[in-house]
Amino acid sequence: MMIKHYSPIRSYSIKMILLPVLLIVTVMFCTREPDYPMKMTGNSDVLYSTVDLYVNPPRSEELNIKKRGLGIRYDSEGNPFTGAQQYRYVKNDSLFNEVVYENGIMKSSEAYIKDGDSLDIYKSEYDYIGEHYKGVKYYKNGVLLEEWKDAESNELGYHKQWYLNGQLKYEAYFEGNIEYEGLMTLYDDEGNIIEQARYQDGSLIEKIK
């Protein structure tokens, strides 16, 4: 069933992108007021970060920074961070991921994933159109793999994925807080529809195929 296997909420890539945001939201709605600044580095026995970064909404208000989702990152001195943050493997210090920030806003990330003897590179770029978040993901030599954009008051947001041959693989549209709206469609690599369903106000109303 499409919603079970191809929902953008359940996809690996969107989970990786939203993980810091979801963590902040979870903390914000806990009964205890969170302590800021809150470190978002996430070191473990597998990976470590080359720089400590923090979220600090009160600091954003103090600096009168326009709200950019929940993603502003600060350094240990309370300044919006500009530069690169790397995650490296503890075991051999090899690079796993590099994220570039500009004035506290995440602008791009590159993930280095070992596949046999080769090292595949996935690059994502992030930006805002007005107040609305948009991101794209590329594979190796600039082949577009994924694109997503926030919903606006008069325009649906969307999440799309492509095959390596450029054929659209998946598309879904949503409004507000990621409530699906309209068609959610999965294609094969020749453009034929494999599965398709219709949503309204976040609920499945029709399984078309």
N, C-alpha and C positions, 0 to 999 in steps of 0.2 A: 504494500500500500504506500502511496507516494508520501503522505505526511509522515510516515514512520521512518522512511529511509532517506528522503531528500529534502526534508524541511531545513531551511537555512538556520533555524535555531539549533538544529541538531548536527549541522555539518561541522567537521573538525576545524576548518579554516575560520569560520565566523566565531566559533567558541574561543579560539586563540586571540582573536581581535577584541572580543567583548569581555574577556576574562578580567582585566583590571577594572573595567566599568562595573561589572557585576559584583565584584568584590567590594567596591566602594558603596554601591547601592545596598548590599547586604548589611554592611556595617552601619550605614546611615539610618537604617530602619530597625536596628537593634534597640532594645529598651534603654540601654546605657548610652549616654552621649559619647561619641568617639573622641579620642584624644588626638589633637592635631599639633604639629605636623605628623602625618601617618606615613611610615616608611612603606614603599611599594616595591622594594628591590627583589624580594622573594628568593634569597639565597637558599641553597639546599646542599645535601651531601653529593649531589650530582653536578649542579651548575652554580656558578657564582657570578655576581655582577661586578663590573669594573668601576662603577660609580653608584653611590647611594642616592636615590631619588625619593621625593615625598609628595603627597597631596596635602593641600592646606587651604580649604575654602575660605576660612577667615582671612588668610593672607591675601587671597584674590580680591576680597572686598576691600581690604586695606589699600591695596595697590590700584583699586578701581579697574581691574582687568575684566573685560567683557567675557561673560560666561562662554566657555567652549566645552559643552557637555560636562563631563566630570574628569577631563583628561589633563588639566594643567599639572606639570611636574616642576618641583622646586628642588634646588640643591640644599645642602646642609646649612647654608647661611640664609635661606629663605628667599633666594633669587630665582626667578623663572629660568629653568635650565636650557642652555643652548650648547649643543655638542652631541657626541655619540656615547651611547651606553651599550656595552658589549656584555653578552652572557657567554661564558666559557666553561668548558668541562673541567671539573676539579681534577679528574684523573690524569689528563694529558695537556691541559691548557689550550686545547684546540677550540676554535670559534664555533659557537652554535648559532648565535643570532646577534645582529647589530641594529640598534634603533637610533635614529637621528631625530633630535628635538630642536625646535626653534622657538625661543621665547616661551618655553614650557609646553609647546604643542608638538605632539608626535607628527613628524612629516613623512618618514619612510622607515622601512625595516627590511632587512635581508636575513633570510633563514638559510643556513648551510646544512643540508641534509645528506648524510652519507648513504649511497646506494651502491652496494658492491664496492668496486674500486674507484668509482667516480664520486664527485662531490657536486650535487645539484644545488642551485641557488634559486630561491624564490624571493622575489622582491615585491613589497607592497608600498604604495604611496597613499598618503592621506592629506586631505585638505577640507576646507569649508567653503561652501557657496553661501554667502551671507551667514546665517546662523546654522546652516544645515551641513551635516557631515557627509563626506563622500570619500570612498576609497577604491583603489584598484590593485589587483595582484597580477604579477607577471611571472613567467617561467623562463629561466635561462636567457635566451637572446631576444627578450622583449615580447614574447608571445603572450597575449592577454589571456589570463585564466579566469579572472573573477572581477566583478564590479558591484558595488553597493552604494546606496545613497539614502539619506534620511527622507522621511515624508515631510511635505510642506502643507500649509493650510489648504492650498488649492491643487496639490499635486501628490500623487502616491509616491512613496519610496519604493525601491526595488532592490532585488538581489539576483544577479545573473552569473552563470558560469559557462565556459566554453571548452570545447575539445581542442587538442593541439593543432587540428587542421583548420581551426577558425570557426567551426560550426557551433552554433549555440547549443549548449547542453541542458541548461536548466534556467528557468526564470520564475520569479514570484514577486508579487507586489503587496505592499502593506501600507497602512495608515497609522498615525499616532504612535503608540508604544508597541510597534511591531505586531499589529493585528492584521492578519492576512485579508486582502481584499481583491476580488477578481480571480483571474486564472492563475493557477500554479501548474507549470508544464515541464515535463521531462522529455528530451529528444534523444534519438540515437545519433551517431556520428555522421549520418547522411541527411539529417534534418527531419526524419519521420518522428511523429509523436508516439512516445512509448506509454506515458501516463499523463493524465490531465484531470484536474479537479477545480471546482469553483468555490470561492470563499466569500462570505459576507460578514462584516463586523467581527472577523477573527474566527468564525465558525464554518466548518465544512458543510455546504448545502447541497452539493452535487458532485458525484464521482462520474466524470464524463467518459474516461477511458482508463 
